[in-house]
Amino acid sequence: MEDFVSAVARGAHAAADQPKEAAEALEVSGESNPETSPAAMRAQVRATVGMLSGSGQVDPAHLQRLIDWMYENGMIEQDLAAEALLPSS
């Protein structure tokens, strides 16, 4: 699990430093939605990259803003509470 969290943190840091390259990597990876244009993919990365954690720690307020944004844009069907998704300390 530590290796996974470390990898996520490295990826988040790299995406925050190079959002254009992060969007391009998503486009070529096959992980992007084929219905999403490259311009929309770049806009999505710009909208979310500031919410990524370079430390691997999740800020509940940042997570809630991401959840709200995803819900408002029809990306998820359920409006969730961030606290319900995070392990209790």
C-alpha positions, 0 to 999 in steps of 0.5 A: 500500500505504501508503494501505491500511495507513493506512486500516486503522490509522484504522479500527482506531483508530476501532473501539477508540474506539467498539466499539459503533459499529464493531459497528453499522457491520458490521451495516449494511454487509452484511459480517457473517455473517447467522447471527450475531446482533447481540449475538454481533456486539457480543461479537465486536467486544469480544473482538477490538477490543483486538487491533487496532493503531492504528499499523498495526504488527502485534504477533505475540503479539496476532495469535497470540491472535486466531488462537487465538481464531478457531480455538478458536471454529471461525471458521478450520479451521487453527491457524496460526502468526502468524509464518508470516503476517507478512513477515520483517523 
